């Protein structure tokens, strides 16, 4: 015998619940937001932050060269070895940013020489730049019109600075043309990169917070796709279609309403014990099915509108 009251359901009409348009819209909007944030994080991680590091390292080369060259141009004493070491270190850091793995082995050897205060480092650095770095940049860093790019211009200026440090003075003890040319190039490049700040140590970890949004994009898309074909129907005879399952009214053992008021979720319980979730947040019209079943299974607790039955106020009851 069916537990459903014949007055609860229209004898000729089934109650139907399908995927809510509002749920689809929310899922699409959230998915797009996560997609934008994730791609933004990837772009910053692989392009913006490395570019900022590269431009900052260029400015550091110029600043360290200026500390070396300006005292000589002004007629002062030649800077000490520490200033030269700082310049060489900044150049090697920059070449690592500019060229990457292409010059990794050469840079490693030069770094060891600089760390040991080797006087040969500057003599080895200039041929590296003139004979290898600049020709490679010439091939790789030109646009369609064959005009030199900023990378090519920068490496040429950096090579001039290296030569200026290697040959700072003429035979008569005056500043060499190489030194002056390098200083002019350093000032020009500082006009481009002097205001660039070094990326924070937190910049890359922060971008990962955006990048991890990307796995949620297919999840939201999949969530919409898997639910779009689901339809729940409560038929006039009390039978229930549950997205691939069909239960007769006698097979509906109970309805679990323990979380309905908090999350709009209820579980229909089969006589064999297995349960099916009805989520009013995802499926429009579920509350009508839930209300009818809950009012029949627990009439003292729930109305057909899926709302708790109001308890009488005991204070109005005569003692």
N, C-alpha and C positions, 0 to 999 in steps of 0.2 A: 504494500500500500504506500502511495506517495506521501511524503511528509509535507508537500506543498499544498497550501490552501488554494482551491480553485479560484478564489477571488483575488489572489495575489498576482496572477499572471493573466493577461488578456488571452482568451481562449484561442484567438486566431492570430496572435502576434508573438513572435519570438523577441526576446530582448538581446541586443547585440552590442558587443564592445570590440573596437578595433584600435589600431595604433593612433594615438592622439597627435594631431597636427602640431600642437604646442611642443610636444616632446621631440618631434622631428626637427622643428625649427631650432629649439634649444640645442639639440645635439649638433646640428649643422653649424650653428653660430660658435659654439664652444670648440668644435673641431677646427673651424677656420682660425679662431683665435690661437689655439695651440699650434696650428701649422705656421702662422705668421711668427709667433714667438720662437718656435723651434728653428725656423729658417733664419730668423734674425740672429739667434744665438750662433748658428753655424757660420753665417757670414762674418759676424764679429770675430769668431774664434779663428777662422782660417784666413781672413782677409784684413779686417780693420785693425785688430791687435798686432799681427805681424807687421803691418804697414807702419803703425805707430812706433813699434820697436825699431824698425828700420830707419825711420825719419829721426827718431830721438838719437839713435847711434850716429847718424850723420852729424847732427848738431854737436854731439860730444867730441867727434873728431875735429870739427872746426874750432871748438872752444879750447881743446887741448893744444891744437896747432897755434892758435893765437897766443896762448901763454908762452909758447916756445919762440915765436917769431917776433912779436912786438918788442921785447927788450933788445933784441939784436938790431932791429930797424931803428930804434931810438938811440942807438949807440951805447947801449948798456952791455953788461957782461953776458956771455953765452950762458943760457940756462943750464942747470945741473942735470945729472943723469936721470933724476926722478921725473923731471918734466918730459924728457925724451921717452922714458919708460911708459908714462901715462899716455903719451901720444900713440906709441906703438900698440899699447893694449887696446886703446879705443879704435884704432884702425883694424886690428884683428877681429875685434867684436863686430865691427861694422861689416867686414868682408864675410864673416860667418852668417850675418843676417842677409846680406845682399846675394851671396853666391851659394850658400848652403853646402851641400855635400860635394859640390864641384871642386872645392879647394880645401876640403876637410883635412886631408893628410898634410898639406903644406902649412896650413894654419896651426895644426898641432905641433909641428916642428918649430915654427916661429915662436909660438907661445912658450915653449920650453926654453928657447934661447933668451927671450925677453925676461922670463922669470929668473934666469941665472945671470941677468945683467950682461948678456952677450953683446958685444959690440958689432957682431956680424949680422944681427937681425935686420937692421935698416938696409944693409947692402943686399940682403936676400929678398927683402920685401919689394923693393923697387922693380927688379926684373920680373917678379911674380905678377905685379900689376901691369907693367908695360907689355910683357911678352905673352901673358895668358889671360888675365882678368879682363883687360880692356878689349882685346880682340874678340873674346867670347861675348862680351856685352855688345860689341858692335854687331855681331851676327844675330843675337837674340833680342835685343832691346831697341829695335827700330820699328816704326809704324809703316803703314802702307806707302807713305810718301817718301820713305827713307830718311825722314828728318830724325835727328837724335832725340831719344826720349830723356826724361828727367834722370833715369838710372844711368844712361850713358854719360850725360853731362856731369852727374855727380861723381862717377868713377874717374872721369878725366880730372876733375878738380881735386879729388883725393890723391890721385897719382902725382899731381903737381905739388901737393903738400908733402908727400913722402919724399919727393926729390928735393924739396926745400929743406927738409930736416937733414937729408943726407949730405947736401952741399949748401950749407947756409951762408958761406962767405966766399968772396972772390979772392984772388991771389993777393990783392992789396989790403985784405982785411975788412973790406966793406961788404954790406949785405948783398948777396947774390941776386940775380934776376929770378932765379928759381924760388928763393925765399919770398921775394916780393910778390911774384905771381901766385904762389901758394896762399899768401896772406890775403891777396885780393879775392881769390876764389873762396877762401874761408868766409870772408865778410859777406860775399854775395850769397853763399849757401846758408849762412846764419839768418839772412833775411827771409829765407824760405822755411827753415826748420828750427830756428832759434826758440820759437814759442812752444814747440811740441813738448809735451810732458811725457815722462816715462810711464808706461802702463803700470798700474798697480798690481801687486802680487795677487790680489783678489779678482782681477778682471777675468781671467780664464775660468776659475771655479764658478764665478757668477754666470758666465755664459753656459756652463753645463746645466745650470738650473733651467735655462731656456731650452737647451737642446733636448733635455729629457721630456719636454712636452711632446716631441714628435711621435713617440710610440702610442700616445693616447689618440692621435688622429685616426689611424685605422681602427682603433678600438671603438670610437664613437660611430664611425661609418658602419662597422660590422654590427654594432648594437641596433642601429636603425634597420639595416638590411635583414637581420634575423627576426626582427619583430614585425616588419611591415606586412607579412603574410599571415600573421596570427590573428585569428578572430575567435571570440568567445560568445557562445549563444546559449541562452536559457530558453528552452522551448515550452510551449503551453502545457505539454504533458509532464513537465518537471525534469526532462532529460537535459543534459548539459554537454555542449561541444566545447572541448578545451584544446584547441590548436593541435589537432591530430588524434585526440582521444574523444570518445563519446561515452558518457556515463548515463545510465538510466537513473531515474529518480531514486530507486532503491539502492543504488550503489553510492549515493552521496551520504557518507556516514556522519560528517560534521563539517563545521567551518571554524577555523582558528582565527579569532578576531583580536588576539592579544596585542597586536601592533598596529591595528587599523587606525586608531586615533592619532598615533605618532607618525606613522610613515605611509598611510593609505595603502597598506598591504594586508591581504588576507589569504589564508591557505585553505583550499577545498580539500577535504580528507576523504579518500576512497575507503570502501569497506575492507579492502585488502591492506590498508595502512599507508599507501603512498599518497603524496600530497602534490598539489599543483598551485603555484602562486598566481594570485590575481592582484595586479598592481595598478591602482587607479591613476598613478602618476604617469605611467607609460601608455595605458589603454583607456581611451575615452569611453565612458559608459559603464565601466566595471562596477562603479558604486551601486548601480541599479541592481545588477545581478547579486552582488554581495549583500545588499540590503534585504532583498527578498529571501535569500537563503538564511541569513543571520536571524531574520525575524521569525522564520519557521523553526530553526534549530534552537534558538535561544530567545523566545518571544518575551521573556521577562527582562531581557537586557538590551535588545536591539529593535529598532523600528525598521519599516520597509525602506526608509530613506538612508539606511546605514548609519543611523545616529543612536547614541545611547538612550535608553528609555529613562525619562526623568522620574526620579524617585519621589514619592510624596514627602512633603515636609512634616516630620513627626510632631512639630510644635503645633500644627493645626489639628492634630488628632486629639480628641478629648481623652483624658485619662480614664 
